[in-house]
Amino acid sequence: MPSSTPAVSTAQVGPPTKHQLALMIWVAVFPTLTVLNLALGDWLRDLSPVLRTFVLATVAVPIVIYGLMPQLHRLRVRVLSRAGRA
């Protein structure tokens, strides 16, 4: 079925460089950990540092990998596609 908007192919843009990927991961991880620390800080306070880190990682990794990184990849493709057309 034809679409009224042109499809942007990720093949045109290519995969992120390691620097782009590092920035994308930082943009996803830092706010996620900040929000989780603020939301769960009182509950996590009495845990050992290792257990606290385990809980935060267990919650943060799926949020980052399944929720935020796909959106950041789409945003990167959109931004670079616009830059390539300009």
N, C-alpha and C positions, 0 to 999 in steps of 0.2 A: 504494500500500500504506500503510495508516494506521500511524503510529508511536505508541508508548506515551508518548513525551515530546513536548511541544509544540514546534513549530518556531519558531525566533526569526528573524524577517525583518529583514534589514538596512534595508529600507524604513522600518520602525518607528523605527529609531535615526537613520538619515540618515548622510551622509558626515561624516568628522571635520572639525572646525574647523582652521584653519591652525595654531593653537596646539597642539591635540591631535596633529596630524600631525607637527609639529616635535618634540614630545616623543617620539612613537613612533619617529621616525627616529633621534633621539639615543639612545634606549634600545637600538635595534638596531645603530647604527654604532659607538658607543664601545666596547662589549664586544667586538665583532667585530674592530675594529682593534687593541685591546689584546691579544687572543688571537693574532692574526696576527703582531703585533710580537714577542710572546714566543716564538712557535713558529718564526718565520722570521728573527728578529733577527740571528743569527750569519751567515746566508747573505746578508741584505740589507745588512749593515754596510759592505761594500766598494763598494756601488753608489752612484752619484751620487744626491743627494736627489730629482731629477726621476724617475730610473729607479726608485728605491725607492718613490716615491709611485705611479708607474704600476703597478708590480707589486702593491702593496697594494690599489689601487683595482680592478684587474682581478680580484683574488680576492674582495675584500670586497663589491663591488656585487652580484654574483649571489647571494651568501649572504644579503645583506640583503633584496634585492628578491624573490627566489623562496623563500627559506627563512624568514626572520624576520618580514617585514612582513605576510604573510598570517596568520600566527599572532597577531601583535599586533592586526590588524584584527578577527579573531574574538574575541580576549580583550576588546577594547573593546566590541564589540557585546554580549557576554555580561554584562560589568560594567554597562553602561548599561541593558540590559534588566532586570536585577535591580533596579537603582536606580529604574527607572520603575515596577516592580511594587510596590516597598516603600512 
